[in-house]
Structure formats: C-alpha cells, structure tokens
Amino acid sequence: MSENVTPLLEMKDVKISFTSSTGVVEAVRGINMSIYPGQSVAIVGESGSGKSTAAMSILGLLPGTGKVTGGQILFNGEDITGLNDKEMQRYRGSEIGLVPQDPMSNLNPVWRVGTQVAESLRANNVVKGSDVGARVTELLEEAGLPDAARRGRQYPHEFSGGMRQRALIAIGLAARPKLLIADEPTSALDVTVQKRILDHLQSLTEELGTAVLFITHDLGLAAERAEHLVVMHRGRIVESGPSLQILRDPQHPYTRRLVKAAPSLASARIQSALAAGVESAELVAHGRERKTEEVIRAENLTKAFGENTAVDDVSFTLRKGTTLALVGESGSGKSTVANMVLNLLEPTSGRVLYQGTDLSTLGSRELFGMRRKMQVVFQNPYGSLDPMYSIYRCIEEPLALHGVGGRKDREKRVAELLDMVAMPRSAMRRFPNELSGGQRQRIAIARALALNPEVLVLDEAVSALDVLVQNQIIRLLAELQDELDLSYLFITHDLAVVRQMADDVVVMKQGAIVEQGTADQIFADPREEYTRDLITSVPGLNIDLGTGSNLGLTGDEGRGSGAV
C-alpha cells in the first residue's frame, strides 16, 4: 500500500475492558491496525483472543459492560472513539457495514427477508421511499439469490443457511459502505456453499471498492481471502503482514502454532509431500498397509421418510483399526447412515453387519450388549454432556448403566479414562460449564471409551472447535486408535480434516454414494466433479506454502510482534 494513501481505518493503541463481578477484564490490550481503501484484511486468532471485540469496537457495538478505555479509532481521519449511540448511527450501515456470524439469530424470524433489507435502506436514507421495493430485489439479486423478488417475500426459516448468509450480505452492503466487517461470515456453512459466497462477496466488494475486515479462526480462509493478516493472541497483535509471507515464514511462536495446526494448511502440506513422493508426518491416518478384517459392513442401506428417500442404496465396509470418512454437504444423508449403523434408526431396506452379525436379527438384550461395542461422539460437546452431572458422573454413567464393576472399580476406570484423554484427575469434581469446548470434547471421548468399544462413530466431532484445539483432538484420536486398535466411522463435511485422518473415504450426495476409495486415491484423482468441487472448496488447500515453511517452535520467541 503506497505511503501517500490515507488509511480508511486506523486503530491506535486501542484498549478495551469489560467489568465483571470479579473486577476489570482487559480484552484488548493496546492494538494498532490500519486498513486502506479497498484493502482486504483478516484478523485471526482462537476464541477469546479479542478479535471480535476489536472489530465490534469499530462499530461502537461492544456487548455488555465493554468499553474502549484507551487509544483512538479513526475512520477517514475522524476520531469516532467516544461517539455516543446516536452519533455512531451516522457511520453504521452507510460507512461501515457488518455481516454477522450467525444468520439464524441475526435475521428477525417474524419479518420477511425483503422487509429486513428495506429497513437497512430506510435507516440509512439511501433510496427514495417509492424505489425501495425495486432496490431490495436488486440487492438480493446482487447477493446471488435466484428469483429475488419472490425470495424477498419469504421468511428466514424458508431459506437455507447459505441463502440466509447471502441475505445478510445484501443488508451489509445495502448502503454501499466504505468498510465491510465480516465476522466469521461462513463458519456454519458447507465448504462448497462457503466458497460460492466468499467468491461472490469478493467480486462484489472489488467492484464497489469496499475494504473488507474478516474476523476468523480459520487461517486457510484468511490467507486465501485477505491480502493482509493480523494475528491476535490474548488481546494483543503478535504478528501482522502480507498473508502469504506470514504463512510461509511465521515469526511469532503463536503464529507458528496456528499455521502448523490449521487442518487446511496441514492438508496442503500433506498433498505436496505426497506429490513429491515423501511420507508426511502430518498424516495421522495409518491404515495404509491394507488391513482386510471387516468390523462393519453396510449393505444396500435405504431410508425413506414418507415420499422422501434420505438414503438410497448405500454400501461400504469399515476395516478394523482404520478410519472411514463419510463426507458430503448438509442433507447428503451421512448422519442418517450413521444412525442406522448405530441401530438408532431402522433401515427401510438393506442391513448393517457387525463382524458378520446382522444387527436387525438381534433381540433387545443382545442389542444392549452390542451397544458396548459401538459408541458415539457428537459434534456439540455443550449439548452432549448433562450440565447437571459432574464430570465423574458423566463418564461413570455408561459403566453404571451396563453394571460394570463396583464403585471402587468404576472410580479407578474413570481416573484411567481421564489419563487416556490427557485431562487432570481433578476434573472429576468439576461440571461441564467449567470446561472449555476442547476439554468437554475430551470428556465426551473418555465417556465413549468407558466400555472398551471397538468402534467409535464420530459425528462432526471436531468441527465446532478452534484450529489449535481441533488439532489436539485429531492427534488424540490417532493415538487412541493406535493404542486400542479402534475403528472410526467419521461423519464430516470438512475435507481438510479428512485428508489428515481418514484411510478410506465415502462421498455422499443427496442420499447416494457418488464415489469411494482410499483417501490417497480420492484426493489425488477424484473421478466425480462433485468430489472435485468438495476438495477445491477447502479454504487454503490450494495455497502454495513454499518448501521452507518456518514451523519450528523454537528460535527467537520475541520476533514478529507489532502492528500493520
């Protein structure tokens, strides 16, 4: 960016604090950042790093007791730091737009979508009253919604997640702001939908000359979409600079950890290592030597709900001690297949064999015994642990239910399981709400392992986690698989994680299998266009990271901190 261009946004030594019952919490500790007209910048960091707080301070929308306690925020040379709510309204929408994170909670469910776009036009006095209807349709079309006039008359619940996100983009850009803040704009979406929306957002903002500030924990996405990266850790900027430069040669130890952990970047390195004929240490799947012993065989599984066929003639085999990934977009039928494998749903036709035994032939007593051999870890560790149970009771419950051992034996087993998932034994006395998301997922894994199962069904088990935590759980699952000879059925839409973890891959679309094979085959030479789309949509997977990525975690720990 040339020196004579004035920054559109400047944050100078900005400090932000929250007041809680225990005192003052410093969330942002003196950050400096500049964004120039038309530039795309991404702030990356894990949950709690202060990235969203920093972004919301620009709009004067800090939650709760949050307030800017030091420094200046300059927009177009004007200090907007101390403006009250009424004064900030001049900037919100018309000068600084926002695409918030969760489209479901950021669209009003009782208002039509078009009404909500119209509201943003009226609030910013952008269009004459009589022209609002036509302009709403134009904006929805511009955001990539087909049949925009009809869509504008619908309610948010009639839209898919991707369509709701497009509606939020239409609202964010309605008043043609000079800066658009996109806060995790696609985190809840399938990769293919995510790519289409981000491509569209990019062409729109380039056309309009809008500067974009992305807030994300996904380094691959950040590097692919922004020219400039700002890495935040514990309320401070630890490194900033051109995206590719940071990815290829991260200076700060925290950035190095992020670059090393991001599944999309790890997958990019695995792909280039395999292309060069080198075995990659980041590949945690180990079923390369072809194990042949079958543990689960699905034969011609079909599931119909009324007229709708959710799963259509699906067959695959899970080999003992390996990981089979069932991948596809939302609605592809993968979770329905998992529920039939777990015997929680009865197939309309077809069958599931467990080590040669047809599960449909078992009586209730035999099925109860079979439950010990197959356990499940769900996506959301917040929803799958009972908040009223202590951690001890959460893990002990399956043991008690199956009448395993006496009280002393169960206590010993819970302690062993906590060791196994690298959690301190003192965690027994705590409750789920006292643990982080990653810790809760470890507890969910410990509980699933309590009965010494042979198969774990992992339903999107790492998708709700930050990249560093995600990486720890992937490593933990790989170690447990080695140690206990576990077989994993891994349900996911995240192909970056699949590249690291899976030995075999089954690709599903609209209830049917479109392609299956080893992970190496599928990634090196996908036959179907749908599979190719899924792979090429993984953010960051196609970034050339160069060969000399500086990912050692030693060296000059202090380098690389600073501002843009």
C-alpha positions in Angstrom: 0.0 0.0 0.0 1.6 3.3 -1.1 2.7 5.7 1.6 0.7 8.7 0.4 -2.7 6.9 0.7 -4.5 7.8 3.9 -5.8 4.8 5.9 -9.6 4.4 5.8 -9.5 3.0 9.3 -6.8 3.4 12.0 -6.8 1.8 15.4 -4.1 3.5 17.6 -3.1 1.8 20.8 -6.8 0.7 21.4 -7.6 -0.8 24.8 -10.9 -2.4 25.6 -12.1 -3.7 29.0 -15.1 -5.4 30.5 -16.3 -5.0 34.1 -17.3 -8.2 35.8 -18.3 -9.1 39.4 -14.6 -10.1 40.0 -13.1 -6.9 38.6 -12.0 -5.4 35.3 -11.0 -7.8 32.4 -8.8 -6.4 29.7 -10.0 -8.0 26.4 -7.9 -5.9 24.0 -4.5 -4.6 25.2 -3.3 -1.8 23.0 -3.6 -2.8 19.4 -2.5 -0.8 16.3 -4.0 -1.6 12.9 -4.6 0.2 9.6 -7.0 -0.6 6.8 -6.7 1.2 3.5 -9.5 1.9 0.9 -10.3 -1.2 -1.0 -7.9 -3.4 1.1 -8.9 -6.8 2.5 -7.5 -7.6 6.0 -8.2 -10.6 8.2 -7.8 -10.8 12.0 -7.1 -14.4 13.0 -6.9 -16.0 16.4 -8.7 -18.5 18.6 -11.8 -17.9 20.7 -11.1 -15.4 23.4 -8.2 -13.7 21.5 -10.1 -10.4 21.3 -10.6 -10.4 17.5 -14.4 -9.9 17.5 -14.2 -7.4 20.4 -11.7 -5.4 18.4 -14.0 -5.4 15.3 -17.2 -4.6 17.2 -15.5 -1.6 18.9 -15.2 0.0 15.4 -19.0 -0.1 15.1 -19.5 1.0 18.7 -21.3 -2.2 19.4 -19.4 -3.7 22.3 -21.5 -6.1 24.3 -22.5 -5.7 27.9 -20.0 -3.7 30.0 -17.4 -3.5 27.3 -15.9 -0.1 26.6 -12.9 1.4 24.9 -10.6 2.5 27.8 -7.7 3.9 25.8 -6.4 4.8 22.3 -8.2 6.1 19.3 -10.2 4.7 16.4 -10.0 6.9 13.4 -12.3 6.5 10.4 -11.5 8.6 7.4 -9.3 10.7 9.6 -12.2 11.4 12.1 -11.9 10.2 15.7 -15.0 8.0 16.3 -13.8 6.5 19.7 -16.0 8.5 22.1 -19.1 8.9 20.0 -22.5 8.1 21.6 -25.0 5.7 20.1 -26.9 8.5 18.2 -23.7 9.9 16.7 -22.5 6.4 15.7 -25.6 5.9 13.7 -24.2 8.2 11.0 -21.4 5.5 10.5 -23.2 2.3 11.0 -24.5 0.8 7.7 -23.7 3.8 5.5 -20.0 4.0 6.2 -19.2 0.7 8.0 -21.3 -2.4 7.1 -21.5 -5.7 9.0 -22.1 -9.3 8.0 -22.5 -11.0 11.4 -21.7 -14.6 12.2 -24.9 -16.5 12.8 -27.6 -15.8 10.2 -30.3 -17.6 12.2 -30.0 -15.3 15.2 -29.3 -12.1 13.1 -32.3 -12.2 10.9 -35.7 -11.4 12.6 -37.8 -14.7 12.2 -41.1 -12.8 12.1 -40.2 -10.3 9.3 -39.9 -11.1 5.6 -36.4 -11.1 4.3 -37.1 -8.2 1.9 -38.5 -6.1 4.7 -35.3 -6.5 6.6 -33.2 -5.4 3.6 -35.7 -2.5 3.1 -35.2 -1.5 6.8 -31.4 -1.1 6.2 -32.1 1.1 3.2 -34.6 3.3 5.1 -32.3 3.6 8.2 -29.5 5.0 6.0 -31.8 7.1 3.8 -30.1 5.6 0.7 -33.1 5.3 -1.6 -36.3 7.3 -2.1 -39.4 5.6 -0.5 -41.0 4.7 -3.8 -37.9 3.0 -5.1 -37.2 0.8 -2.0 -39.0 -2.3 -3.3 -37.1 -2.4 -6.6 -33.8 -1.8 -4.9 -34.4 -4.6 -2.4 -34.8 -7.0 -5.3 -31.7 -5.7 -6.9 -29.7 -6.1 -3.7 -30.9 -9.7 -3.2 -30.0 -10.5 -6.8 -26.6 -8.9 -6.4 -26.0 -11.1 -3.3 -26.6 -14.1 -5.6 -30.2 -15.1 -4.7 -32.1 -16.5 -7.6 -35.7 -15.4 -8.1 -35.0 -12.5 -5.8 -38.4 -10.8 -5.9 -40.1 -14.0 -4.7 -37.4 -14.7 -2.2 -37.8 -11.2 -0.7 -41.4 -12.1 0.3 -40.3 -15.2 2.2 -39.3 -15.6 5.9 -35.8 -16.6 7.1 -36.9 -20.1 8.1 -37.7 -20.7 4.4 -34.1 -20.1 3.4 -31.1 -22.5 3.7 -28.1 -21.4 5.7 -26.3 -20.2 2.6 -29.3 -18.2 1.4 -29.6 -16.5 4.8 -25.9 -15.6 4.7 -26.5 -14.0 1.3 -29.4 -12.0 2.7 -27.1 -10.7 5.4 -24.5 -9.7 2.8 -27.3 -7.8 0.9 -28.1 -6.0 4.2 -24.4 -5.3 5.0 -23.7 -3.8 1.6 -27.2 -2.1 1.1 -25.9 1.4 1.9 -22.6 0.9 0.0 -20.3 1.2 3.0 -16.6 2.0 2.6 -15.7 -0.8 5.0 -17.4 -4.1 5.5 -16.7 -6.1 8.7 -17.4 -9.9 8.1 -17.4 -11.7 11.4 -16.9 -15.5 10.7 -19.2 -14.9 7.8 -19.4 -18.6 6.6 -18.3 -20.7 9.7 -21.6 -22.6 9.8 -21.7 -23.5 6.1 -20.6 -26.4 3.9 -17.3 -25.7 2.1 -18.9 -25.6 -1.4 -21.5 -23.0 -0.2 -18.8 -21.2 1.7 -16.7 -20.9 -1.4 -19.5 -19.6 -3.6 -20.5 -17.0 -1.1 -16.9 -15.8 -0.4 -16.2 -15.7 -4.2 -19.4 -13.6 -4.6 -18.5 -11.3 -1.7 -15.0 -10.8 -3.1 -16.2 -9.9 -6.6 -18.9 -7.6 -5.1 -16.5 -5.7 -2.8 -13.9 -5.4 -5.5 -16.5 -4.0 -7.9 -17.7 -1.5 -5.3 -14.2 -0.7 -4.0 -15.2 -1.7 -0.4 -12.5 -2.5 2.1 -13.1 -5.8 4.0 -12.1 -6.8 7.5 -12.6 -10.6 8.0 -12.7 -12.0 11.5 -12.0 -15.7 11.5 -10.2 -18.5 13.3 -9.6 -20.3 10.0 -6.1 -19.4 8.8 -6.6 -21.1 5.4 -9.7 -19.0 4.8 -8.0 -15.8 6.0 -4.9 -16.3 3.8 -7.0 -17.1 0.7 -9.3 -14.2 1.1 -7.2 -11.4 2.6 -4.1 -9.6 1.3 -3.0 -8.8 4.9 -3.1 -10.9 8.1 -3.3 -9.7 11.6 -2.7 -12.4 14.2 -4.2 -11.8 17.7 -3.5 -13.7 20.9 -4.8 -12.8 24.3 -5.8 -9.3 23.4 -2.6 -8.4 21.6 -1.4 -8.3 18.0 1.5 -10.7 17.9 2.2 -10.5 14.2 1.0 -8.8 11.1 1.9 -8.6 7.4 1.2 -9.9 3.9 -0.8 -13.2 4.1 1.5 -15.4 2.1 4.6 -14.1 3.8 3.1 -14.9 7.3 2.0 -18.4 6.2 5.4 -19.3 4.6 7.5 -17.8 7.3 5.6 -17.2 10.5 7.8 -15.3 13.0 5.9 -15.5 16.3 5.7 -18.8 18.2 1.9 -18.5 18.4 1.5 -17.9 14.7 3.8 -20.9 14.0 1.5 -23.0 16.2 -1.6 -21.7 14.3 0.0 -22.4 10.9 1.1 -25.8 12.0 -2.4 -26.7 13.4 -4.8 -25.4 10.7 -6.2 -28.6 9.0 -6.5 -26.9 5.6 -2.8 -25.9 5.7 -1.7 -29.2 7.1 -3.7 -30.9 4.2 -1.9 -28.6 1.7 1.4 -29.7 3.1 0.4 -33.4 3.0 -0.7 -33.1 -0.6 2.6 -31.5 -1.7 4.6 -34.0 0.3 2.7 -37.0 -1.3 3.1 -35.4 -4.7 6.8 -35.3 -4.1 6.8 -39.0 -3.0 7.5 -38.2 0.6 5.6 -39.6 3.6 4.2 -36.7 5.6 4.4 -36.7 9.4 1.1 -34.7 9.5 -0.8 -37.6 8.0 -2.2 -39.3 11.1 -4.2 -42.0 9.2 -2.1 -45.2 9.3 -4.2 -47.9 7.6 -2.0 -47.6 4.5 -1.0 -51.2 4.9 -4.3 -52.8 3.6 -6.0 -54.3 6.7 -8.7 -56.6 5.5 -10.6 -57.6 8.6 -14.1 -56.1 8.4 -15.7 -54.7 11.5 -18.8 -53.1 9.9 -20.4 -53.8 6.6 -23.3 -51.7 5.3 -25.3 -53.5 2.6 -27.7 -51.5 0.3 -28.9 -49.3 3.1 -32.0 -47.3 2.2 -34.1 -45.0 4.4 -37.3 -43.3 3.3 -39.2 -40.8 5.4 -42.6 -40.8 3.6 -42.1 -39.8 0.0 -38.6 -38.6 0.7 -35.7 -41.0 0.3 -32.9 -39.7 2.6 -30.5 -42.6 2.0 -30.5 -44.5 -1.3 -28.8 -47.9 -1.6 -25.6 -47.2 0.3 -22.9 -49.9 0.8 -19.5 -49.6 2.4 -17.0 -51.5 4.6 -15.2 -50.2 7.7 -12.0 -52.1 8.2 -10.7 -52.9 11.8 -8.3 -50.4 13.2 -8.8 -47.8 10.4 -10.8 -44.6 9.8 -13.6 -44.4 7.2 -14.8 -40.9 6.5 -18.4 -40.4 5.3 -18.4 -37.0 3.6 -20.9 -34.7 1.9 -22.8 -31.5 2.3 -25.7 -30.9 4.7 -28.6 -33.0 3.6 -26.4 -35.6 1.9 -27.7 -38.4 4.2 -24.4 -39.1 6.1 -25.9 -38.6 9.6 -28.9 -40.8 8.7 -26.4 -43.5 7.6 -24.6 -43.2 11.0 -27.9 -43.5 12.9 -28.7 -46.7 11.0 -25.2 -48.1 11.8 -25.7 -47.3 15.4 -29.1 -49.0 15.3 -30.9 -45.8 16.3 -32.9 -45.8 13.0 -34.3 -48.8 11.3 -33.4 -49.1 7.6 -36.3 -49.2 5.1 -34.3 -51.8 3.3 -30.7 -53.1 3.5 -28.8 -54.2 6.6 -25.8 -53.5 8.8 -23.5 -56.3 9.7 -21.2 -56.1 12.8 -18.4 -58.6 12.5 -20.7 -60.7 10.3 -23.8 -60.4 12.6 -26.9 -58.8 11.1 -28.0 -56.2 13.7 -31.6 -56.4 12.7 -31.7 -60.1 13.9 -30.7 -59.2 17.5 -33.2 -59.1 20.4 -33.3 -56.2 22.8 -30.9 -57.9 25.3 -28.3 -58.7 22.6 -28.6 -55.2 21.2 -27.9 -53.7 24.7 -24.8 -55.8 24.8 -23.9 -54.7 21.3 -24.1 -51.0 22.4 -20.9 -51.6 24.4 -19.0 -52.3 21.2 -20.2 -49.2 19.3 -20.1 -45.7 20.9 -20.7 -42.2 19.5 -19.0 -38.8 20.0 -21.3 -35.9 18.8 -20.5 -32.6 17.3 -21.5 -30.4 20.1 -19.8 -31.1 23.5 -22.1 -28.5 25.0 -25.2 -30.4 24.2 -24.0 -34.0 24.7 -22.9 -33.7 28.4 -25.6 -33.3 31.0 -24.9 -29.9 32.7 -26.3 -31.2 36.0 -23.8 -34.1 36.2 -20.3 -33.8 37.5 -17.5 -34.9 35.0 -17.1 -38.0 37.2 -20.8 -38.9 36.8 -20.8 -38.1 33.0 -18.0 -40.7 32.4 -19.2 -43.2 35.0 -22.8 -43.3 33.8 -22.3 -45.9 31.0 -20.3 -48.1 33.4 -23.2 -48.0 35.9 -25.8 -48.5 33.2 -24.1 -51.7 32.0 -23.4 -52.9 35.5 -19.6 -52.8 35.1 -17.6 -53.3 38.4 -18.3 -52.0 41.8 -18.0 -48.3 42.9 -14.2 -48.6 43.6 -13.6 -50.2 40.2 -15.6 -47.5 38.4 -13.7 -44.7 40.2 -10.4 -46.4 39.0 -11.7 -46.7 35.5 -12.8 -43.0 35.3 -9.4 -42.0 36.5 -7.8 -44.2 33.8 -10.0 -42.7 31.1 -9.2 -39.1 32.2 -5.4 -40.0 31.9 -6.1 -41.5 28.5 -7.6 -38.3 27.1 -4.9 -36.1 28.8 -7.2 -34.5 31.4 -6.2 -34.0 35.0 -8.0 -36.3 37.5 -9.0 -33.2 39.5 -11.5 -32.6 36.6 -13.8 -35.3 38.1 -15.2 -32.9 40.6 -16.0 -30.2 38.0 -19.1 -29.6 35.9 -19.3 -29.3 32.1 -19.9 -25.5 32.2 -16.5 -25.1 34.0 -14.6 -26.6 31.0 -13.7 -25.2 27.6 -15.1 -26.7 24.4 -12.0 -28.7 23.7 -11.9 -30.1 27.3 -15.6 -31.0 27.0 -14.9 -32.9 23.8 -12.1 -34.8 25.6 -14.6 -35.8 28.3 -17.1 -36.9 25.6 -14.4 -39.1 24.1 -13.5 -40.5 27.6 -17.2 -41.4 28.1 -17.4 -43.0 24.7 -14.3 -45.2 25.6 -15.6 -46.2 29.0 -17.0 -49.6 27.9 -13.9 -50.5 25.8 -15.8 -50.2 22.5 -14.3 -51.5 19.2 -16.0 -48.8 17.0 -16.4 -45.0 17.6 -18.8 -43.1 15.4 -17.5 -39.5 15.3 -20.3 -37.2 14.1 -18.7 -33.9 13.2 -16.6 -34.4 16.3 -14.1 -31.6 15.7 -16.0 -29.1 13.6 -17.1 -26.9 16.4 -13.6 -26.4 17.8 -10.8 -23.8 17.2 -8.0 -24.9 15.0 -5.4 -25.5 17.8 -7.9 -27.5 19.8 -9.1 -29.3 16.7 -5.5 -30.3 16.0 -5.1 -31.6 19.6 -8.2 -33.8 19.4 -7.2 -35.2 15.9 -3.8 -36.2 17.4 -5.5 -37.7 20.5 -7.9 -39.7 18.4 -5.0 -41.0 16.3 -3.0 -42.0 19.4 -6.1 -43.8 20.9 -6.7 -45.6 17.6 -3.1 -46.9 17.6 -3.2 -47.8 21.3 -6.6 -49.5 21.4 -7.0 -50.7 17.8 -10.2 -48.7 17.4 -12.2 -48.3 14.2 -13.6 -44.9 13.4 -16.6 -44.0 11.3 -16.0 -40.3 10.8 -19.0 -38.2 9.7 -17.9 -34.8 8.4 -18.3 -32.1 5.8 -14.7 -30.9 6.4 -12.4 -32.4 3.8 -9.3 -30.8 5.3 -9.7 -33.0 8.5 -10.5 -36.0 6.3 -7.1 -35.6 4.5 -5.3 -35.9 7.8 -7.4 -38.6 9.5 -9.1 -40.9 7.0 -7.8 -44.1 5.5 -10.9 -44.6 3.3 -13.4 -42.1 2.1 -17.1 -42.4 1.0 -18.5 -39.3 -0.7 -22.3 -38.9 -0.5 -24.6 -36.6 -2.3 -28.4 -36.4 -2.0 -28.6 -39.7 -0.2 -26.4 -41.8 -2.6 -22.7 -42.6 -2.8 -21.1 -40.8 -5.7 -17.5 -42.0 -5.1 -15.5 -44.1 -2.7 -11.9 -45.3 -2.3 -8.7 -44.7 -0.2 -8.1 -41.2 0.9 -4.9 -41.1 -1.3 -6.9 -42.0 -4.4 -9.8 -39.6 -3.7 -7.5 -36.6 -3.1 -5.0 -37.4 -5.8 -7.5 -38.3 -8.5 -11.2 -37.6 -7.8 -13.3 -39.0 -10.6 -16.5 -37.1 -9.9 -17.0 -33.4 -10.4 -18.9 -33.2 -7.1 -15.9 -34.7 -5.2 -13.5 -32.3 -7.1 -15.7 -29.4 -6.0 -15.6 -30.5 -2.4 -11.8 -30.8 -2.4 -11.1 -27.5 -4.3 -13.5 -25.6 -2.0 -11.4 -26.4 1.1 -10.1 -22.9 2.0 -6.3 -22.8 1.9 -5.8 -26.3 0.5 -4.6 -24.8 -2.8 -2.2 -22.2 -1.3 1.4 -22.8 -2.3 3.1 -22.6 1.0 6.6 -23.0 -0.5 9.1 -25.5 0.8 10.8 -23.7 3.6 7.9 -23.0 6.0 9.3 -21.9 9.3 7.3 -24.0 11.6 9.9 -25.0 14.2 8.6 -23.9 17.6 12.0 -22.9 18.9 14.1 -19.9 17.9 13.7 -16.2 18.5 10.4 -16.2 20.5 10.2 -12.5 20.6 10.2 -11.6 16.9 7.3 -10.6 14.8 5.1 -8.7 17.3 3.8 -5.4 16.2 1.2 -3.6 14.1 0.2 -3.5 10.5 
